Protein backbone atom coordinates (compact mmCIF):
# COMPACT_ATOMS: atom_id res chain seq x y z
CA UNK A 1 0.00 0.00 0.00
CA UNK A 2 1.24 3.43 -0.88
CA UNK A 3 1.98 5.85 1.96
CA UNK A 4 2.08 3.20 4.70
CA UNK A 5 5.21 1.93 6.39
CA UNK A 6 5.55 -1.80 5.67
CA UNK A 7 6.94 -2.68 9.11
CA UNK A 8 4.86 -0.61 11.52
CA UNK A 9 1.73 -0.01 9.45
CA UNK A 10 1.82 3.75 10.17
CA UNK A 11 1.16 6.38 7.54
CA UNK A 12 4.31 8.05 6.23
CA UNK A 13 2.84 11.46 5.42
CA UNK A 14 -0.25 13.57 5.82
CA UNK A 15 -3.53 12.15 4.60
CA UNK A 16 -5.17 13.33 1.42
CA UNK A 17 -7.83 15.10 3.48
CA UNK A 18 -5.15 16.92 5.48
CA UNK A 19 -3.42 18.05 2.28
CA UNK A 20 -6.75 19.34 0.97
CA UNK A 21 -7.46 21.26 4.21
CA UNK A 22 -4.00 22.86 4.01
CA UNK A 23 -4.54 23.81 0.36
CA UNK A 24 -7.92 25.37 1.14
CA UNK A 25 -6.35 27.28 4.03
CA UNK A 26 -3.73 28.75 1.67
CA UNK A 27 -6.50 29.58 -0.84
CA UNK A 28 -8.38 31.46 1.88
CA UNK A 29 -5.19 33.32 2.84
CA UNK A 30 -4.69 34.27 -0.81
CA UNK A 31 -8.26 35.59 -1.00
CA UNK A 32 -7.64 37.76 2.08
CA UNK A 33 -4.43 39.12 0.57
CA UNK A 34 -6.20 39.92 -2.71
CA UNK A 35 -8.76 42.04 -0.82
CA UNK A 36 -6.08 44.31 0.70
CA UNK A 37 -4.93 47.63 -0.74
CA UNK A 38 -1.35 48.32 -1.81
CA UNK A 39 -0.70 50.29 1.39
CA UNK A 40 -1.91 47.39 3.53
CA UNK A 41 0.18 44.91 1.53
CA UNK A 42 3.28 47.04 2.05
CA UNK A 43 2.91 46.63 5.82
CA UNK A 44 2.80 42.84 5.56
CA UNK A 45 5.79 40.53 5.08
CA UNK A 46 4.66 39.50 1.59
CA UNK A 47 7.43 38.01 -0.59
CA UNK A 48 8.19 40.06 -3.71
CA UNK A 49 7.48 37.06 -5.93
CA UNK A 50 3.81 37.00 -4.81
CA UNK A 51 3.01 40.69 -5.26
CA UNK A 52 2.40 40.57 -9.05
CA UNK A 53 0.08 37.58 -8.62
CA UNK A 54 -1.88 39.34 -5.85
CA UNK A 55 -2.24 42.50 -7.98
CA UNK A 56 -3.36 40.45 -10.98
CA UNK A 57 -5.98 38.69 -8.84
CA UNK A 58 -7.28 42.08 -7.69
CA UNK A 59 -7.47 43.34 -11.27
CA UNK A 60 -9.68 40.48 -12.52
CA UNK A 61 -13.40 40.98 -11.87
CA UNK A 62 -15.02 38.13 -13.84
CA UNK A 63 -16.18 35.48 -11.36
CA UNK A 64 -14.73 32.37 -12.99
CA UNK A 65 -11.54 34.07 -14.13
CA UNK A 66 -11.00 35.48 -10.64
CA UNK A 67 -11.58 32.04 -9.11
CA UNK A 68 -9.01 30.57 -11.50
CA UNK A 69 -6.52 33.34 -10.72
CA UNK A 70 -7.05 32.80 -6.96
CA UNK A 71 -6.27 29.12 -7.43
CA UNK A 72 -3.10 30.09 -9.30
CA UNK A 73 -2.16 32.52 -6.51
CA UNK A 74 -2.68 29.76 -3.93
CA UNK A 75 -0.44 27.45 -5.99
CA UNK A 76 2.30 30.09 -5.98
CA UNK A 77 1.84 30.61 -2.23
CA UNK A 78 2.19 26.89 -1.52
CA UNK A 79 5.70 27.10 -3.01
CA UNK A 80 6.68 29.44 -0.15
CA UNK A 81 7.96 27.97 3.10
CA UNK A 82 5.57 27.48 6.00
CA UNK A 83 7.25 30.18 8.13
CA UNK A 84 6.44 32.83 5.51
CA UNK A 85 2.80 31.77 5.38
CA UNK A 86 2.58 31.71 9.19
CA UNK A 87 4.05 35.23 9.33
CA UNK A 88 1.39 36.39 6.86
CA UNK A 89 -1.39 34.73 8.85
CA UNK A 90 -0.12 36.29 12.07
CA UNK A 91 0.12 39.74 10.51
CA UNK A 92 -3.43 39.45 9.15
CA UNK A 93 -4.81 38.00 12.36
CA UNK A 94 -5.99 40.77 14.67
CA UNK A 95 -5.58 38.38 17.60
CA UNK A 96 -2.09 37.32 16.50
CA UNK A 97 0.95 37.44 18.72
CA UNK A 98 2.39 40.49 16.98
CA UNK A 99 -0.85 42.41 17.43
CA UNK A 100 -1.03 41.44 21.11
CA UNK A 101 2.55 42.59 21.65
CA UNK A 102 1.86 45.89 19.91
CA UNK A 103 -1.31 46.54 21.92
CA UNK A 104 0.46 45.65 25.18
CA UNK A 105 3.29 48.05 24.36
CA UNK A 106 0.78 50.79 23.53
CA UNK A 107 -1.02 50.25 26.85
CA UNK A 108 2.29 50.38 28.67
CA UNK A 109 3.13 53.74 27.07
CA UNK A 110 -0.33 55.11 27.89
CA UNK A 111 -0.01 53.92 31.50
CA UNK A 112 3.36 55.60 31.88
CA UNK A 113 2.00 58.84 30.41
CA UNK A 114 -0.94 58.88 32.82
CA UNK A 115 1.34 58.07 35.76
CA UNK A 116 3.71 60.88 34.84
CA UNK A 117 0.82 63.33 34.63
CA UNK A 118 -0.82 62.14 37.86
CA UNK A 119 2.18 61.44 40.12
CA UNK A 120 4.82 63.79 38.70
CA UNK A 121 8.39 63.46 40.00
CA UNK A 122 8.11 60.07 41.77
CA UNK A 123 6.88 58.41 38.55
CA UNK A 124 9.55 60.23 36.54
CA UNK A 125 12.24 59.01 38.94
CA UNK A 126 11.05 55.41 38.56
CA UNK A 127 10.96 55.75 34.76
CA UNK A 128 14.49 57.14 34.75
CA UNK A 129 15.67 54.28 37.00
CA UNK A 130 14.34 51.78 34.47
CA UNK A 131 15.60 53.77 31.46
CA UNK A 132 18.71 55.74 32.43
CA UNK A 133 19.32 56.91 28.85
CA UNK A 134 16.09 58.96 28.90
CA UNK A 135 16.27 62.74 28.64
CA UNK A 136 15.11 63.88 32.11
CA UNK A 137 14.75 67.54 31.19
CA UNK A 138 12.74 66.85 28.02
CA UNK A 139 10.35 64.49 29.81
CA UNK A 140 9.85 66.91 32.70
CA UNK A 141 9.16 69.77 30.27
CA UNK A 142 6.63 67.69 28.29
CA UNK A 143 4.83 66.67 31.50
CA UNK A 144 4.69 70.29 32.65
CA UNK A 145 3.38 71.47 29.23
CA UNK A 146 0.78 68.69 29.07
CA UNK A 147 -0.54 69.60 32.52
CA UNK A 148 -0.69 73.26 31.50
CA UNK A 149 -2.62 72.31 28.35
CA UNK A 150 -5.15 70.37 30.40
CA UNK A 151 -5.60 73.22 32.82
CA UNK A 152 -6.21 75.75 30.03
CA UNK A 153 -8.29 73.39 27.84
CA UNK A 154 -5.85 73.78 24.96
CA UNK A 155 -5.30 71.22 22.18
CA UNK A 156 -3.23 68.28 23.48
CA UNK A 157 -0.01 68.95 21.53
CA UNK A 158 2.42 68.28 24.40
CA UNK A 159 0.20 65.38 25.57
CA UNK A 160 0.72 63.68 22.18
CA UNK A 161 4.38 64.62 22.07
CA UNK A 162 4.87 63.04 25.49
CA UNK A 163 3.26 59.86 24.17
CA UNK A 164 5.62 59.80 21.17
CA UNK A 165 8.64 60.39 23.39
CA UNK A 166 7.63 57.60 25.77
CA UNK A 167 6.85 55.25 22.89
CA UNK A 168 10.31 55.80 21.44
CA UNK A 169 11.92 55.33 24.83
CA UNK A 170 9.99 52.20 25.80
CA UNK A 171 10.09 50.46 22.42
CA UNK A 172 13.86 50.87 22.11
CA UNK A 173 14.13 49.29 25.56
CA UNK A 174 11.99 46.36 24.44
CA UNK A 175 13.99 45.72 21.30
CA UNK A 176 17.11 45.37 23.44
CA UNK A 177 15.42 42.60 25.44
CA UNK A 178 13.54 40.48 22.86
CA UNK A 179 12.65 37.83 25.45
CA UNK A 180 10.09 40.11 27.09
CA UNK A 181 6.62 38.74 26.51
CA UNK A 182 3.33 40.63 26.32
CA UNK A 183 2.50 39.46 29.85
CA UNK A 184 5.77 40.94 31.13
CA UNK A 185 4.96 44.22 29.42
CA UNK A 186 1.56 44.34 31.05
CA UNK A 187 2.98 43.42 34.45
CA UNK A 188 5.55 46.22 34.19
CA UNK A 189 2.85 48.80 33.55
CA UNK A 190 0.99 48.02 36.78
N, C-alpha and C positions, 0 to 999 in steps of 0.2 A: 504494500500500500504506500502511496506517495505521501510524504509529509509526516510519517510516523517512524519513530526509531524502532528498528527491528528487535533489539534486545529488551528494551524496557516497555515498549508499547506507548510511549509518550509522544505527543505531537512535537515536531521540531520547530515550528514557527507559528505565527498567529493564524487563526482560523480565517476562512474566507469572509465570514460575517464581520470579524474584527477589522479586516482590511477594508471592507466596504464602509464600516462606521468611520474609520479614520479618513477615508477619501471624502465622505460626505462632510466631515468636520472641516477639512481643508477647503472644500467647495463653499461652505458657509462663511469661512474666514475670508475667502476671495470675494464673496458677494458684499461683505461688510466693507472691505477695502475699496471696492468699486464705488461705493456710495459716498466716500469721503471726498472732500475738496482737496485741491493741490496743497493748500496751506496746512490742512490736517495731516496729509500724507508726509509732508516735510518734517513734521514733529515725530513721526514714527520711525522705527528702525527698519524701513523697507529696503531690501537690497536693490541696487540700481538696475539689475537685470529684470526685475519684475515691474518697474515703473511704466515702461512702454505698454506692457500687456494690460495693466490696470487702467491706463488712460484710454486704450483702445476699447476696453470693455465699457467704460463710461460713455464713449462716443456713440456706440451702437444702441439704437433704440428699438429696433424690430425684435419682437419677443423671442422668436426661435433663434435668430442670429445672435442675440444677446446671451441666450442660454448656451449656445454652442461656444461662444467666446468665453463665458464664465467657466465652462468645462476645460477649455484650453488653458485659461489662467490657473485653474486648480492643478492641472497637470504640470505646469511650470513651477508652481509653488511646492508640489510634492518632491521636486528635484532638490529643493533647499534642505538643509539639515534641520533636525527637530528643534534645536536650540533657537534658531532664527524664527521658526513658526511660533514657539512658545513665547519669545520676546514680543512678537506681534500681538499674540493673544493677550498677554499681560498688559501691553500698552493700550489695547482697545478696551480691556475690561476695567470698568470703573471701580470694581472691588478688588482689582489686582494689587499685588504687593507694592509695586511702584507708586500707585495712587495712594495707598494707605500710608506709605512712608512720607509722601509729599504732604498729605493732609496733616499728619502728625507733626511734621516740621512747621507747617503753617500755624497750627494751634500753639506750638511751643513759642513761636515768635510773638503771636498775639498775647499769650499769657505774660511773657516778659515785658511787653510794652505796657500792658495794664498794670503790672506790678510796679514798674518804674514810675508810672504816673500816680499810682495810689500811695506807694510807700516812700518814694524818693530815694534819699541817700543810702539807706540800708540795702535796698534792692540793687542799687547801682554797685555798691561795694561787693555784694555777692556775685553779680554778673562779672565784675572785673576780676574777682578771685578765680572764677571758672575760665575766663577768657582774658588773660593778662595782656594780650596784644591789642585790646580794644582801645579806642581813643576816648579817654575819660572826659576830656573837655568837650568834645563834640557831642557825646551822649548827654552830658549834663545840660548843654545848651539846647539840644533838641527837646529834652524833657521840659525844661523851663518854657520854651516857646510853645510847646503843645499845650501845656497848662494855661498859658496866657491866652491862647486861641480859644480854648474851652470857656474860659472866664468871660471873654468878650464876644462869644458866639461868632467867631470868624471862621472862614473856610479852613478845613483841617490840613493845611499844607505841611506844617512841621510834624503833625501826627502821622501823616503818610511817610514823610521823610524818615522819621524815627523807625517806622516799620521796615523800610528798605534798609536802613543801616543795621538794624538787628538781624534782618534776614541774611544779609551778607556776612555778618559776624558769626551767626549760628550755623549757617550752612557750610562755611569754610571749616568750622570746627568739626562738623559731622564728616566731611569728606576726608579729614585726617584720621578719623577712627571709623572705618567702614564696617566694623563689627557691631556697631550700635543698631539695635533693632527699633522698630516703631514703638514697642512697649517701653523700651528704655527712654525714648524721647518723651513719651507721655509721662513717665514717672519723674523725669527731670523737671518737667514743667509744673509739677504740683508742689 
